[in-house]
Amino acid sequence: MKQISGNKLLVKALKEEGVEVLFGYPGACTIDISDELYKHGDMKIILPRHEQALVHEADAYARTTGKVGVCLVTSGPGATNLVTGLATANYDSVPLVCFTGQVARHLIGNDAFQEVDIVGITRSITKYGITVRHREDLGRIIKEAFYIARTGRPGPVLIDLPKDVMAELGSPEYPKSVNIRGYKPNTDVHIGQLKRAIKVLQKAKKPLFLAGGGVNIAQANEIFTKVVEKTQIPVVTTVMGRGAISTASPYFIGNLGMHGAYAANMAVSNCDVLFSIGTRFNDRITGKLHAFAPNAQIVHIDIDTASISRNIHVDIPIVADAKEALLKMDEYVSAQNTKKWLSEITAWKEEHPLTMKNRSLMSPLDIISEINHQFEKSILVTDVGQHQMLVSQYADITPDKQLIMSGGLGTMGYGLPGAIGAKIGNPNTPVISVSGDGGMQMNIQELATAVLEELPIIACIFNNEYLGMVRQWQKLFYGKRYSMTNLKAGALSRRTEGQEFPEYTPDFVRLAESYGAKGIRVTKREEIAPAFEEAKKNTKTPTIIEFILDPEEMVYPMIKPGGTLEDMIMDC
């Protein structure tokens, strides 16, 4: 049998795994892989402008297509630039396989040029990481990487490829199957536990479903909606779980947690059974642990055993894939009498509706309402900050509309590259990103990628001249001492003791034009709809729409850090 190099085997493996798009940035330790990819030429190679953006693009591609996102970067700084994106994907359970170049084996550990222990650096933020030490192990390791990334609780896997291993000749065979000792993800549902949970649910007077991101990851939205409609039990979601059921459903209450709807948080505090699916119960949704759902028996379905009873003690644990569990639930559940409970929830909604105060100036709600109106079928991608919470509160998410963001890590700079990855994976679906002026600048170089790939994404910038979410905390809890949050601050403001500031830097419209993109600035409500209409005309060019907003706009409701779900600040 003719032997082939490790580089050739890698390209063969990618084809066997059905990889259609690879996000890569070259360097000395991966140049031979790049050359091998060039020779075959039938895989779409995306060349971003920064490795951090690259991994976010692969991440969003994976989230919106259900496929594994694939990255290729060189050793040293190329590899370390993946760290933030790997942590982002790890927190949000996104399947990635990231290949990093590495120096030859005899140089490892000798402080060679562009050498780092990337497996050691990323051990806590990847599902699995390994350096390939022997050529004969390469095929098996790649096969296992894709399997590990996509099964169980999905996540990022890192494979470190020493240059000499990849040059070595070996078998051309790529394994057909995987058998990893000690890694046998559970997909079956324990029927006994599930029936026990359903029995508790059926006896409840105030039952409540809590849907987390696991419902979306498992693509269980349709069957979850069916179960909800059959049982007539209301639903709250985490931010990552938004879209588990259509926001237009009469059973959907809203998001819970730090910026959750009043009715949603009150429902959690007053329910007698909380049936949770696919959530980690992190601090942003629970507040003080002892006060979370104090009157409820808690059921928790999650594919990850380690997530169950880690933060919140649960009464009935069920380790299972969300979709498989819900399919089984559908066989056993029936309608429940929830009219009185739903009326109580409706009263909370009427007492404190989720809305923003009417102001003379253009508000974020005006913009989000127009997005809801003009883009019924679309993918929304947010950055991190006030705008993210506002979109998660007010954006209509239906079976035709998907919302993605960095939820667990809260990564500023995710929005623009996320939109690029989503558009590459879904070329026929409108993609709109929403960023703050701070987060947008963290990966703004990716406008070049969007222009060159002819991606007609619409990148909205909510420009309030501040790092808005931190400023909000400073206003509420730090005596309005706006330290390090004014993005116009600099030498002039220091020289004049904060009395003078220059014009905002950069001019986003001119910057967009310098990249070859379209730039639009909006300052009034009546300009919002025409701006989106104009952006939709650009079928091969990205459009930046900069919305000039009042820095005093806040995100309410809000729970003070360390508070309970009932300690809500409604407005100031």
C-alpha positions as CSV (number, residue, x, y, z in Angstrom):
1,M,0.0,0.0,0.0
2,K,1.4,3.4,-1.0
3,Q,2.3,5.5,2.0
4,I,1.4,9.2,2.2
5,S,2.4,12.1,4.4
6,G,0.6,13.3,7.5
7,N,-0.4,16.4,5.6
8,K,-2.1,14.4,2.9
9,L,-3.8,12.2,5.5
10,L,-5.2,15.3,7.2
11,V,-6.7,16.6,4.0
12,K,-8.2,13.2,3.3
13,A,-9.6,13.1,6.8
14,L,-11.3,16.4,6.4
15,K,-13.0,15.2,3.2
16,E,-14.1,12.0,4.9
17,E,-15.6,14.0,7.7
18,G,-17.6,16.0,5.2
19,V,-15.9,19.3,6.0
20,E,-17.0,21.9,3.4
21,V,-15.5,25.1,5.0
22,L,-12.2,25.6,6.8
23,F,-11.3,28.8,8.6
24,G,-7.5,29.1,8.5
25,Y,-4.5,31.4,8.9
26,P,-1.1,30.2,7.8
27,G,2.3,30.1,9.3
28,A,5.6,28.3,9.1
29,C,4.4,25.2,10.9
30,T,1.3,24.8,8.8
31,I,2.5,25.9,5.4
32,D,2.8,22.3,4.2
33,I,-0.8,21.7,5.1
34,S,-1.8,24.9,3.3
35,D,0.0,23.6,0.2
36,E,-1.8,20.3,0.4
37,L,-5.1,22.0,0.7
38,Y,-4.2,24.2,-2.4
39,K,-3.5,21.0,-4.4
40,H,-6.9,19.6,-3.8
41,G,-8.8,22.9,-4.1
42,D,-12.3,21.5,-3.5
43,M,-12.7,22.8,0.0
44,K,-13.8,26.4,0.8
45,I,-10.9,28.1,2.7
46,I,-11.8,31.3,4.6
47,L,-8.8,33.6,5.3
48,P,-9.9,35.9,8.2
49,R,-7.7,38.8,9.5
50,H,-7.1,37.6,13.0
51,E,-7.1,34.1,14.6
52,Q,-9.5,35.2,17.4
53,A,-12.0,36.3,14.8
54,L,-11.3,33.0,12.8
55,V,-12.4,30.8,15.7
56,H,-15.5,32.9,16.3
57,E,-16.4,32.6,12.7
58,A,-16.0,28.8,12.9
59,D,-18.1,28.8,16.1
60,A,-21.0,30.7,14.5
61,Y,-20.8,28.5,11.4
62,A,-21.2,25.5,13.7
63,R,-24.0,27.0,15.8
64,T,-26.1,27.9,12.8
65,T,-25.6,24.8,10.6
66,G,-25.3,22.0,13.2
67,K,-22.0,21.0,11.6
68,V,-18.6,20.9,13.2
69,G,-16.6,24.1,12.8
70,V,-13.0,23.5,11.7
71,C,-10.0,25.8,12.3
72,L,-6.4,25.7,11.2
73,V,-3.7,28.0,12.6
74,T,0.0,28.0,13.1
75,S,2.1,27.5,16.2
76,G,2.9,30.0,18.9
77,P,0.9,33.2,18.7
78,G,-1.4,31.7,16.1
79,A,-2.4,29.0,18.5
80,T,-2.7,31.3,21.6
81,N,-4.9,33.7,19.6
82,L,-7.5,30.8,19.7
83,V,-7.8,30.8,23.4
84,T,-10.7,33.2,23.8
85,G,-12.7,31.6,21.1
86,L,-12.1,28.1,22.5
87,A,-13.3,29.2,25.9
88,T,-16.4,30.8,24.2
89,A,-17.2,27.6,22.4
90,N,-16.5,25.5,25.5
91,Y,-19.0,27.5,27.7
92,D,-21.7,27.5,25.0
93,S,-21.2,23.8,23.9
94,V,-20.2,24.4,20.3
95,P,-18.6,21.6,18.3
96,L,-15.2,22.7,17.0
97,V,-12.1,20.9,15.8
98,C,-9.1,23.2,15.9
99,F,-5.8,22.1,14.4
100,T,-2.7,24.0,15.5
101,G,0.8,23.8,14.0
102,Q,3.6,22.8,16.3
103,V,7.4,22.8,16.0
104,A,9.2,19.5,15.3
105,R,9.2,17.1,18.2
106,H,12.9,17.4,19.0
107,L,12.4,21.2,19.5
108,I,9.3,20.9,21.9
109,G,10.2,22.1,25.3
110,N,13.4,24.0,24.2
111,D,11.8,27.4,23.8
112,A,12.0,27.2,20.1
113,F,10.7,30.0,17.8
114,Q,6.9,30.2,18.0
115,E,6.6,27.2,20.4
116,V,4.0,27.1,23.1
117,D,2.4,24.2,25.0
118,I,-1.0,25.0,23.6
119,V,-2.5,21.7,24.8
120,G,-1.5,22.7,28.4
121,I,-2.7,26.3,28.0
122,T,-6.2,25.2,26.8
123,R,-6.7,22.1,28.9
124,S,-9.4,23.7,31.0
125,I,-11.3,25.2,28.1
126,T,-11.4,22.4,25.6
127,K,-13.4,19.1,25.7
128,Y,-10.2,17.3,24.6
129,G,-6.7,18.3,23.5
130,I,-3.7,16.3,22.3
131,T,-0.4,16.7,20.6
132,V,0.2,14.0,17.9
133,R,3.5,12.3,18.8
134,H,3.4,9.5,16.3
135,R,2.4,9.5,12.6
136,E,0.6,6.1,13.0
137,D,-1.8,7.7,15.5
138,L,-2.8,10.7,13.3
139,G,-5.8,9.2,11.6
140,R,-7.3,7.7,14.7
141,I,-6.8,11.0,16.6
142,I,-8.5,13.1,13.9
143,K,-11.4,10.6,13.8
144,E,-11.8,10.7,17.6
145,A,-11.6,14.5,17.6
146,F,-14.6,14.9,15.3
147,Y,-16.5,12.3,17.3
148,I,-15.8,13.9,20.7
149,A,-16.6,17.4,19.4
150,R,-20.1,16.5,18.1
151,T,-21.3,13.8,20.7
152,G,-22.5,14.1,24.2
153,R,-22.3,17.7,25.3
154,P,-20.7,19.2,22.2
155,G,-17.5,21.2,22.6
156,P,-14.1,22.3,21.1
157,V,-11.3,19.8,20.5
158,L,-7.7,20.8,19.9
159,I,-5.2,18.8,17.9
160,D,-1.6,20.0,18.0
161,L,0.4,18.9,14.9
162,P,4.2,18.8,15.1
163,K,5.7,19.7,11.7
164,D,7.9,16.6,11.5
165,V,5.0,14.2,12.3
166,M,3.0,15.8,9.4
167,A,5.9,15.4,7.0
168,E,6.4,11.7,7.9
169,L,5.1,9.0,5.6
170,G,2.6,6.5,6.8
171,S,-0.6,4.6,6.1
172,P,-3.2,6.3,3.9
173,E,-6.0,4.6,5.8
174,Y,-8.5,6.8,7.7
175,P,-10.6,4.9,10.3
176,K,-14.3,4.2,9.7
177,S,-15.3,3.9,13.3
178,V,-14.5,5.1,16.8
179,N,-14.1,3.2,20.0
180,I,-12.8,5.3,22.9
181,R,-12.3,3.6,26.1
182,G,-13.9,5.6,28.9
183,Y,-15.9,7.9,26.6
184,K,-19.3,6.5,26.0
185,P,-21.8,9.4,25.8
186,N,-25.2,8.5,27.1
187,T,-28.0,9.0,24.6
188,D,-30.7,6.8,26.2
189,V,-33.3,8.1,28.6
190,H,-33.8,6.5,31.9
191,I,-37.6,5.8,31.6
192,G,-38.0,5.2,35.3
193,Q,-36.6,8.6,36.2
194,L,-38.5,10.3,33.4
195,K,-41.8,8.8,34.5
196,R,-41.1,9.8,38.1
197,A,-40.5,13.4,36.9
198,I,-43.7,13.4,34.8
199,K,-45.7,12.2,37.8
200,V,-44.3,15.1,39.9
201,L,-45.1,17.5,37.1
202,Q,-48.7,16.3,36.7
203,K,-49.4,16.8,40.4
204,A,-48.1,20.4,40.3
205,K,-50.4,23.3,40.7
206,K,-47.8,25.8,39.5
207,P,-45.6,23.9,37.1
208,L,-43.0,25.7,35.0
209,F,-40.6,24.7,32.2
210,L,-37.1,26.2,32.2
211,A,-35.5,25.8,28.8
212,G,-31.7,26.4,28.4
213,G,-29.4,26.5,25.5
214,G,-29.4,22.7,25.5
215,V,-32.8,22.7,23.8
216,N,-31.5,24.7,20.9
217,I,-28.3,22.7,20.7
218,A,-30.2,19.5,20.5
219,Q,-32.5,21.0,17.8
220,A,-35.4,20.0,20.1
221,N,-37.4,23.2,19.5
222,E,-40.2,21.5,17.6
223,I,-40.8,18.6,20.0
224,F,-40.4,20.9,23.0
225,T,-43.1,23.2,21.6
226,K,-45.3,20.2,21.1
227,V,-44.9,19.1,24.8
228,V,-45.6,22.6,26.0
229,E,-48.7,22.9,24.0
230,K,-49.9,19.5,25.0
231,T,-49.4,20.1,28.7
232,Q,-50.3,23.9,28.7
233,I,-47.4,24.6,31.0
234,P,-45.7,28.0,30.8
235,V,-42.1,28.4,29.8
236,V,-39.2,30.7,30.9
237,T,-35.8,30.5,29.1
238,T,-32.3,31.5,29.8
239,V,-30.7,33.9,27.4
240,M,-29.1,31.0,25.5
241,G,-32.4,29.2,25.6
242,R,-34.3,32.0,23.9
243,G,-36.0,30.5,20.8
244,A,-36.5,27.0,22.4
245,I,-40.1,28.0,21.9
246,S,-41.4,30.8,19.8
247,T,-41.5,34.1,21.6
248,A,-45.0,34.5,20.1
249,S,-46.3,31.4,22.0
250,P,-49.0,32.2,24.6
251,Y,-47.0,29.9,27.0
252,F,-43.8,31.9,26.7
253,I,-43.2,34.2,29.6
254,G,-39.8,35.6,28.9
255,N,-36.1,35.2,30.0
256,L,-35.3,34.9,33.6
257,G,-32.3,36.1,35.5
258,M,-30.3,39.3,36.0
259,H,-32.0,41.1,33.1
260,G,-35.0,38.8,32.9
261,A,-38.7,39.8,32.7
262,Y,-40.4,40.5,36.0
263,A,-43.1,37.9,35.3
264,A,-40.5,35.3,34.4
265,N,-38.5,35.8,37.6
266,M,-41.7,35.8,39.7
267,A,-42.8,32.6,38.1
268,V,-39.6,30.9,39.1
269,S,-39.9,32.2,42.6
270,N,-43.5,31.0,43.0
271,C,-43.6,27.7,41.0
272,D,-44.0,24.4,42.8
273,V,-42.3,22.3,40.1
274,L,-39.4,23.6,38.0
275,F,-38.8,21.3,35.1
276,S,-35.4,22.3,33.7
277,I,-33.9,21.2,30.4
278,G,-30.4,21.9,29.2
279,T,-29.2,24.6,31.5
280,R,-26.2,24.9,33.9
281,F,-28.0,27.1,36.4
282,N,-25.2,29.7,36.3
283,D,-25.2,32.7,38.6
284,R,-26.7,35.1,36.0
285,I,-30.0,33.2,36.2
286,T,-30.1,32.1,39.8
287,G,-29.0,35.1,41.9
288,K,-28.5,33.9,45.5
289,L,-28.7,30.1,45.4
290,H,-30.7,29.6,48.6
291,A,-33.5,31.9,47.3
292,F,-33.8,30.3,43.8
293,A,-37.1,28.6,43.2
294,P,-37.5,28.2,47.0
295,N,-40.9,26.5,46.8
296,A,-40.2,24.1,43.9
297,Q,-39.2,20.5,43.4
298,I,-36.6,20.7,40.6
299,V,-36.3,18.3,37.7
300,H,-33.2,18.6,35.6
301,I,-32.6,17.0,32.2
302,D,-29.0,17.5,30.9
303,I,-26.7,15.5,28.7
304,D,-23.7,16.5,30.9
305,T,-23.7,14.6,34.2
306,A,-21.3,17.2,35.7
307,S,-23.9,20.0,35.2
308,I,-26.5,18.3,37.4
309,S,-26.7,19.5,41.0
310,R,-23.4,21.4,40.6
311,N,-25.0,24.8,41.4
312,I,-28.6,24.0,42.3
313,H,-29.5,20.8,44.1
314,V,-32.1,19.0,42.0
315,D,-34.7,16.5,43.2
316,I,-34.9,14.4,40.1
317,P,-31.8,14.2,37.8
318,I,-32.1,12.8,34.3
319,V,-28.9,12.5,32.2
320,A,-30.1,12.5,28.6
321,D,-30.1,14.3,25.3
322,A,-32.8,17.0,25.4
323,K,-34.4,15.9,22.2
324,E,-34.5,12.2,23.1
325,A,-36.0,13.0,26.5
326,L,-38.6,15.3,25.1
327,L,-39.6,12.7,22.4
328,K,-40.2,10.2,25.3
329,M,-42.0,12.8,27.4
330,D,-44.4,13.4,24.5
331,E,-45.6,9.8,24.8
332,Y,-46.6,10.2,28.4
333,V,-47.7,13.8,29.2
334,S,-51.2,15.1,29.0
335,A,-53.0,18.4,29.4
336,Q,-52.9,20.0,32.8
337,N,-55.2,22.6,34.5
338,T,-52.9,25.6,34.5
339,K,-55.5,28.3,33.9
340,K,-55.3,29.8,37.4
341,W,-51.5,29.7,37.3
342,L,-51.4,31.3,33.8
343,S,-53.7,34.1,35.1
344,E,-51.3,34.8,37.9
345,I,-48.5,35.1,35.5
346,T,-50.5,37.4,33.2
347,A,-51.2,39.6,36.2
348,W,-47.4,39.9,36.8
349,K,-46.9,40.8,33.1
350,E,-49.5,43.5,33.4
351,E,-48.1,44.8,36.7
352,H,-44.6,45.2,35.2
353,P,-44.6,44.8,31.4
354,L,-41.3,44.4,29.6
355,T,-40.9,47.7,27.9
356,M,-38.7,50.8,27.7
357,K,-39.8,54.3,28.7
358,N,-41.0,56.6,25.9
359,R,-38.3,59.2,25.2
360,S,-37.9,61.9,22.6
361,L,-34.6,60.4,21.4
362,M,-34.3,57.2,19.3
363,S,-34.1,54.2,21.6
364,P,-32.7,50.6,21.2
365,L,-36.3,49.3,21.2
366,D,-37.1,51.4,18.1
367,I,-34.2,49.6,16.3
368,I,-35.0,46.1,17.5
369,S,-38.7,46.6,16.7
370,E,-37.7,47.5,13.1
371,I,-35.5,44.4,12.9
372,N,-38.5,42.3,14.1
373,H,-40.7,43.9,11.4
374,Q,-38.3,43.7,8.4
375,F,-36.5,40.4,9.0
376,E,-39.0,37.6,9.8
377,K,-36.6,34.9,8.5
378,S,-33.1,35.7,9.7
379,I,-30.1,35.0,12.0
380,L,-29.4,37.5,14.7
381,V,-25.9,37.7,16.1
382,T,-25.0,39.8,19.1
383,D,-21.9,41.1,20.7
384,V,-21.7,41.4,24.5
385,G,-23.1,44.3,26.5
386,Q,-26.3,46.3,26.9
387,H,-27.3,45.7,23.3
388,Q,-27.0,42.0,23.8
389,M,-29.4,42.0,26.8
390,L,-31.8,44.3,24.9
391,V,-31.9,42.0,21.9
392,S,-32.4,39.0,24.1
393,Q,-35.3,40.8,25.7
394,Y,-37.1,42.3,22.7
395,A,-36.1,40.3,19.6
396,D,-38.8,38.0,18.3
397,I,-37.3,34.5,18.0
398,T,-39.5,32.1,16.0
399,P,-38.8,28.8,14.1
400,D,-37.7,31.0,11.2
401,K,-35.3,33.2,13.3
402,Q,-32.2,32.2,15.2
403,L,-30.4,34.1,17.9
404,I,-26.7,33.4,18.7
405,M,-24.3,35.1,21.0
406,S,-21.5,34.4,23.5
407,G,-23.5,33.5,26.5
408,G,-21.3,31.8,29.0
409,L,-18.0,33.6,28.5
410,G,-19.5,37.0,27.5
411,T,-16.9,37.7,24.7
412,M,-16.8,41.2,23.4
413,G,-15.8,41.1,19.7
414,Y,-18.0,38.1,18.9
415,G,-20.7,40.0,16.9
416,L,-19.0,40.8,13.5
417,P,-17.1,37.5,13.1
418,G,-20.1,35.6,14.3
419,A,-22.2,37.2,11.6
420,I,-19.6,36.3,9.0
421,G,-19.5,32.6,10.1
422,A,-23.3,32.5,10.1
423,K,-23.6,34.0,6.6
424,I,-21.0,31.6,5.2
425,G,-23.0,28.7,6.6
426,N,-26.3,30.1,5.6
427,P,-25.8,32.1,2.4
428,N,-29.5,32.4,1.6
429,T,-30.6,33.7,5.0
430,P,-30.3,37.4,6.1
431,V,-27.8,37.8,8.9
432,I,-27.9,40.8,11.2
433,S,-25.3,41.5,13.9
434,V,-25.8,43.9,16.7
435,S,-22.7,45.3,18.5
436,G,-21.8,48.1,20.8
437,D,-19.3,50.6,19.6
438,G,-16.8,49.0,22.0
439,G,-17.2,45.4,21.0
440,M,-17.3,46.3,17.3
441,Q,-13.8,47.7,17.4
442,M,-12.4,44.5,18.9
443,N,-12.6,42.6,15.6
444,I,-13.5,45.3,13.1
445,Q,-10.7,44.2,10.8
446,E,-13.0,41.4,9.8
447,L,-14.8,43.8,7.5
448,A,-12.1,42.9,5.1
449,T,-13.1,39.3,5.3
450,A,-16.8,40.1,4.8
451,V,-16.0,42.4,1.8
452,L,-13.7,39.9,0.1
453,E,-16.1,37.0,0.6
454,E,-19.0,39.2,-0.8
455,L,-21.1,38.7,2.3
456,P,-24.1,41.0,2.5
457,I,-24.3,41.0,6.3
458,I,-25.9,44.0,8.1
459,A,-23.7,45.0,11.0
460,C,-25.6,47.3,13.4
461,I,-23.6,49.4,15.9
462,F,-25.4,50.8,18.9
463,N,-23.0,53.8,19.5
464,N,-23.5,55.4,22.9
465,E,-19.9,56.5,23.2
466,Y,-19.3,54.3,26.3
467,L,-18.8,50.8,27.3
468,G,-22.4,50.8,28.2
469,M,-22.9,47.8,30.5
470,V,-20.0,48.7,32.7
471,R,-21.2,52.3,32.7
472,Q,-24.6,51.1,33.8
473,W,-23.1,49.4,36.8
474,Q,-21.1,52.5,37.6
475,K,-24.2,54.6,37.4
476,L,-26.2,52.3,39.7
477,F,-23.7,51.0,42.1
478,Y,-20.5,53.2,41.9
479,G,-21.8,56.8,42.4
480,K,-21.6,57.7,38.7
481,R,-17.8,57.4,38.7
482,Y,-17.4,56.6,35.0
483,S,-13.9,55.2,35.2
484,M,-12.4,53.7,32.0
485,T,-15.7,53.5,30.1
486,N,-15.8,56.7,28.1
487,L,-14.6,55.8,24.6
488,K,-13.9,59.5,23.7
489,A,-11.5,59.9,26.6
490,G,-7.8,60.5,26.0
491,A,-5.2,63.2,26.2
492,L,-7.6,66.1,25.6
493,S,-10.0,65.0,28.3
494,R,-7.2,64.6,30.8
495,R,-5.7,67.9,29.9
496,T,-9.1,69.7,30.3
497,E,-10.1,67.7,33.4
498,G,-12.9,66.0,31.5
499,Q,-14.5,69.2,30.2
500,E,-13.6,68.6,26.5
501,F,-13.6,65.6,24.3
502,P,-12.7,65.1,20.6
503,E,-15.1,63.8,17.9
504,Y,-15.8,60.1,18.2
505,T,-13.0,57.8,16.9
506,P,-13.4,56.1,14.5
507,D,-15.9,57.5,12.0
508,F,-17.6,54.2,11.4
509,V,-19.2,55.3,8.1
510,R,-15.9,56.4,6.6
511,L,-14.2,53.3,8.0
512,A,-16.7,51.0,6.4
513,E,-16.2,52.8,3.0
514,S,-12.5,52.5,3.3
515,Y,-13.0,48.7,3.5
516,G,-15.3,48.7,0.5
517,A,-18.4,48.2,2.6
518,K,-21.5,50.4,2.8
519,G,-21.8,52.8,5.8
520,I,-25.0,54.5,7.1
521,R,-25.4,56.7,10.1
522,V,-28.8,56.9,11.8
523,T,-29.7,59.7,14.4
524,K,-33.5,59.8,14.3
525,R,-36.3,57.3,14.6
526,E,-37.6,58.0,11.1
527,E,-34.3,57.1,9.6
528,I,-34.3,53.5,11.0
529,A,-36.6,51.8,8.5
530,P,-35.0,53.5,5.4
531,A,-31.5,52.4,6.6
532,F,-32.5,48.8,6.7
533,E,-34.2,49.0,3.4
534,E,-31.1,50.5,1.9
535,A,-28.9,47.8,3.5
536,K,-31.1,45.0,2.0
537,K,-30.3,46.3,-1.5
538,N,-26.6,45.4,-1.0
539,T,-26.5,41.8,-2.2
540,K,-22.7,41.3,-2.3
541,T,-21.5,43.9,0.1
542,P,-21.6,44.2,3.9
543,T,-23.4,47.2,5.4
544,I,-22.6,49.0,8.7
545,I,-25.5,50.9,10.2
546,E,-24.3,53.1,13.1
547,F,-27.1,54.2,15.4
548,I,-26.3,57.2,17.6
549,L,-27.9,56.5,21.0
550,D,-28.1,58.3,24.4
551,P,-25.5,57.1,26.9
552,E,-28.3,57.3,29.6
553,E,-30.2,54.4,28.0
554,M,-30.3,51.5,30.5
555,V,-31.2,47.9,30.5
556,Y,-34.1,47.1,32.8
557,P,-35.2,45.1,34.7
558,M,-31.9,44.4,36.5
559,I,-31.0,42.4,39.6
560,K,-28.1,43.8,41.7
561,P,-25.2,41.3,41.7
562,G,-25.6,39.0,44.6
563,G,-29.4,39.7,44.9
564,T,-32.3,37.3,44.5
565,L,-34.8,37.1,41.6
566,E,-37.2,39.2,43.6
567,D,-34.7,42.0,44.2
568,M,-35.4,43.6,40.8
569,I,-34.6,47.2,39.8
570,M,-37.4,48.1,37.4
571,D,-36.2,51.6,36.4
572,C,-34.6,54.7,37.7
